[in-house]
Amino acid sequence: MTKSVYPFHSESEKDYYAWIGLYVSSWAALETGIDRAVDAVYRFLDGVSIETRRPTALKAKLRFLRRALRKDDRLSRYHEALEKLLSLVEAESDFRHSIVHGAKINHLKVEPHYSVLKRETKGGIEKILSVSRADVERRYNEVGDLSMGIIALNNALIDIAEKSVEQRFGARDAEVD
């Protein structure tokens, strides 16, 4: 008796969708880190002077963070690395958008399983993308690397915030009895 892979047609299809789930949850963690960076800029780097309302869409968040990088001299030493990081996040977001919002247009039972996804861009351009399990696995790992970069950005923002607090209220005691 063979093991059922219901509702999938094969182990290959099941693996493919497992990687999709890992990718999407990894992306959520990445975007949560971006949200924390936006929050830190608002709280500690006068974010309201950059934009009066906090951005909610990813492109707006990335644009906001770029503007913060250019505006605050304390971030200047990170500018090149962070610009590259934000550009990579932006590029990866297009793949994520296709994975999440694309319509599957191939319905054949093929091995190994893959999807052909179709979606329309805001400009009305039709995008078609063939995606294998290996593609999703590779992109999952890239999103993990991007998340590490966002953690580094947040650490830099925390350092700046701590220095601002120390300047405003005086240095913290070295030891507490």
Secondary structure, DSSP 4 states (H G I P E B T S, - for coil): -PPP-TTSSSHHHHHHHHHHHHHHHHHHHHHHHHHHHHHHHHHHS-GGGT-SS---SHHHHHHHHHHHHHH-GGGGGGHHHHHHHHHHHHHHHHHHHHHHHPEE------SS-EEEEEEE-TTS-EEEEEEEHHHHHHHHHHHHHHHHHHHHHHHHHHHHHHHHHHHHH-PPPS---
